[in-house]
Amino acid sequence: MDDFERAIMLIYNSAGGSAESNLLLQAIEFCERLKAGPPPTVLRLCLDRLHRSPLVPVQFWCLQSLHDVIRLSYSALDDLPLLRASLLSLFSDRLFPSSSPPFLKNKLAQALAALIRLEYPSPWPSPFLHLLSLLPSPAAVDMFSRLLTALDDDLISQDYHLSSDDVAAATRVKDAMRLQCVPQIAHAWFDIVSLYRSSDPALAAATLDAMRRYIVWIDISLVANDAFLPLLFDLILSHNTPEPLRASSAGCVLAVVSKRMEPHSKLNLLRSLQLNRVLAESELVQKLPALVIGYASEALDCYKRLGSQNEGSSSAMELLEEALPTVFYVMQTCEELDAGNVVELLSDYISTMKMPSQKQIVYVGQMLEVIRGQICYDPTFRDNLDVRDKIGKEQEEQMAEHRKDLFLLFRSVCRVAPDVTQLFIRNLIASALFSSDMTVEEVEAALTLFYRLGETVSEDGMKTGSGLLREMVPLLLSAKFSCHSHRSVALVYLETITRYLKFVQENGQYIPNVLAAFLDERGVHHPNLNVSRRASYLFMRAVKLLKPKLVPFVDTILQSLQDALVQYTSSDWTSKDLKYSGFEDGSHAFEAIGLLIGVEEISPEKQSEYLAALLKPLYGQVEMLLIDAKAEGLEESSPKVMSSQQIIVALNALSKRGNSLMYTEPVSVILVFDCWLKNLTPSDKYERTVTASRPSIGLMFKQTLDILLQILVTFPNIKPLRNKVTSYLHRMVEILGTMVLPYLPMALNQLLVDSEPKDMVDFLVLINQVICKFGTSLESMLEEIFPTIASRVFLIPASEPLPSGHGINTEEIRELQELQRISYAFIHVMVTHDLSSVLLAPNSRGYLDAIMQLLLLTSCSHKDLLVRKMCVQIFVKLIKDWCSNDAGEEKVPGFRGFIINKFAPSCCLYSVLDKSFDFRDANTLILFGEIILAQKVMYEKFGDDFIAYFISNGLLAAQCPQDSAEQYYQHLQGNDNKAFKSFYQSLIENLRQQQNGSLVFR
């Protein structure tokens, strides 16, 4: 063994970790250096060692290097005859031993295939003829099959090669093979399979696997003939055929079936195959599902291409329908079947039906049974799905993906044969109720199909109970399945009831059944926490739809929910199951009650009675918490603190639908229009109701607010509590109206204590709502808290980008960006609600200059164009508020000059001249419209002072021609804002072309 072989063996053996690292690196470097040498040298080295070395790693390295040299350095090779002869000799007189590993033989085949790609048929016309002459010796057959496979993989197959060079090379090789040797190769395939089917079935199977790849482009008569097809079917049907050989034979028949051809020819071919010989063998088709599906798909394709009126189409449909029972059988019994292909086939078949025949109706029923079987969960994971652990979640996700196409097929079946579908599902539900044989998985599948059926029923059909729905829905409402305790069954049962609520809305006699389903152990009182919480949410949706008809049952509902409500506010929310409950935490039960007791059919007195019964225990619990906090000093993680959060959530949910409690008319376009005519908002109408016709309800919410605000004082640093109280404040502003004003100073000041950026965002959202609601009546309150707000918000520099990169907390940056945006909205809301005087208050005046500079910079350069628009609108409103039409004493000293000298040129000219100001963008055009309006307002307020400065120090300084500046003045004086906007945009675009990027405006 010389250094060359030792180096390769060292690299090979290093996979076991036995080599020293330095020695291994030297070996790798040595081999890489050899491979990087002149291609002719590498070629001779590899050919020499292939003939002399018995070491498999050395032989593989040489073959790999040869393959690379042929592919990458062919033009540099100078002894091509030697290369051809040497490779052929390795295929013939110097064959690798039969014990050689397959990867070595495959690499030799790849090297020869690479050379054929480049040289066949010219300058090397003979490789196939030479190799055919070596057959049918077993070693030669093996290598020939490997060569054909490698040639298909690396060149011929259109599945992988899409470049024009690949297509040209593949076409050249295939055309030459058709003319020279394809018939001989086909005869060789037949002889090899006939010879070795018994003595060496693996070799016969390998031959057929290679043949299958070539059927797609060779003359079909070379295979689909009176000699080859009987041989293939004999191999398929014989009980003595080994399974690999049977599968290879079926693969060739499938390739024949799938061969592209004119539909009449294809139909004749399908008839000639007499595949019913295979379809009749149930054990056999389980082993060959791809052949069954492929045959049926081709028959359907023939039908579609021939057209329903063509005389041959009926024959194609007969072939298809002859195969359909077998298709259904393999779909139900073959676990490894690709369901996607079958679903596509069945969907296409359904699409051909207009008025299903009696025979087709039978097939539709079988199809529904297939769908039902396919959507069933694996019973192995029954317990995982019940507790929904990690495995259960994965199973749900996989099944959701698996069901997508099946549900599309189901919709198509419903559309074509709705009566058959309804009967099928009715029978499934009845079996689930009255038979103990159905499993959890089968009941879940039946209910899921019932749920999906609802997607295909029209609204009128849903209300009237079209077809069998009038029988099915009542059956469902009263159903109690033996496996109802399982989470998956209980959930889909409740979802299905919810889907059919419109039927109940029109058929009120079933309301008791609906209430029982939601409120007994099937729903809210289900032992599984996920089910009971989902039931609360779905019950809330049911109340929304049915609430006028639920009035007679209010007492029953409240009594049924009482323990669930108590449990919600008294549970240990520090436990893992409850702590991460998310959206469906059970609070929707309170929202449902708020909806229910607010309907107009319930008298105000009764509403107050119901609400008091709910509110008093809740704020009683909060009072006890506050007492305990003073005595014990409770922390954020305390179970009592966690429970108090849920109490606030419950109160918020109860008030979230406060519109139901506060007024007796549904929110509608008419109400909004009516309120607009009266200069009211819908919430103003709720407020009038609570303060007038139902004052007792308002007092109860007011009392609750009084208690909850004490939480802000007692727990100033517990953010979850603060957030929930803030959310409740939002609701009370809308519900209580002016009754909430006395509470705002303390609430707002307390919310500013130890507030971080995220807290300030929540605070400003609240204050913006309050300003929009109460306007100028908040002036003194805002003057008091504005300095604190300004010190927290407007000291964030907008002139510099927020930090980014490694080590930066992106969540903190996002919060700061959000705070910047909401702070501009805060100023905008103030000035547009006539509260700009707050900025001029003595204790706010110190922040005025910084705020103006920040607004100026933002109006010119902020990346969010809507924020820039907001800032321009702020300036326009301030100009109107603070500036008069004459040049007398200024209300705000220096502001006039700031607007003329800074805002006008920077925002209205330089920022627009920047090429980032894209006039093709819709938001940019909106901003541009505000800038146009700003110039009109400045001209109205400042007159010639503005014009003189803007033209001389703005337009002319930006190299604007004098005549264009004069036209600007004329358009500015005119009354046609649209014409002014169009002119100014044209002016800016012309100035950009003149500047050509030579000036930077900022």
Secondary structure, 3 states (H helix, E strand, C coil): CCHHHHHHHHHHHHHHCCCCHHHHHHHHHHHHHHHCCCHHHHHHHHHHHHHHCCCHHHHHHHHHHHHHHHHHHHHHCCCHHHHHHHHHHHHCCCCCCCCCCHHHHHHHHHHHHHHHHHHCCCCCCCHHHHHHHHCCCHHHHHHHHHHHHHHHHHHHCCCCCCCHHHHHHHHHHHHHHHHHCHHHHHHHHHHHHHHHCCCCHHHHHHHHHHHHHHHCCCCHHHCCCCCHHHHHHHHHHCCCCCHHHHHHHHHHHHHHHHCCCCHHHHHHHHHHHCCHHHHCCHHHHHHCHHHHHHHHHHHHHHHHHHCCCCCCHHHHHHHHHHHHHHHHHHHHHCCCCCHHHHHHHHHHHHHCCCCCCHHHHHHHHHHHHHHHHHCCCCHHHHHHHHHCCHHHHHHHHHHHHHHHHHHHHHHHHHHHCHHHHHHHHHHHHHHHHHCCCCCHHHHHHHHHHHHHHHHHCCHHHHHHCCCCHHHHHHHHHCCCCCCCCCHHHHHHHHHHHHHCHHHHHHCHHHHHHHHHHHHCCCCCCCCCHHHHHHHHHHHHHHHHHHHHHHHHHHHHHHHHHHHHHHHHHHCCCCCHHHHCCCCCCCCHHHHHHHHHCCCCCCCHHHHHHHHHHHHHHHHHHHHHHHHHHHHHCCCCCCHHHHHHHHHHHHHHHHHHCHHHHHCCCCCCHHHHHHHHHCCCCHHHHHHHHHHCCCHHHHHHHHHHHHHHHHHHHHCCCCHHHHHHHHHHHHHHHHHHHHHHHHHHHHHHHHHCCCCCHHHHHHHHHHHHHHHHHHHHHHHHHHHHHHHHHHHHHCCCCCCCCCCCCCCCCHHHHHHHHHHHHHHHHHHHHHHHCCCHHHHHCCCCHHHHHHHHHHHHHHHHHCCCHHHHHHHHHHHHHHHHHHCCCCCCCCCCCCHHHHHHHHHHHHHHHHHHHCCCCCCCCHHHHHHHHHHHHHHHHHHHHHCHHHHHHHHHHHHHHHCCCHHHHHHHHHHHHCCCHHHHHHHHHHHHHHHHHHHCCCCCCC
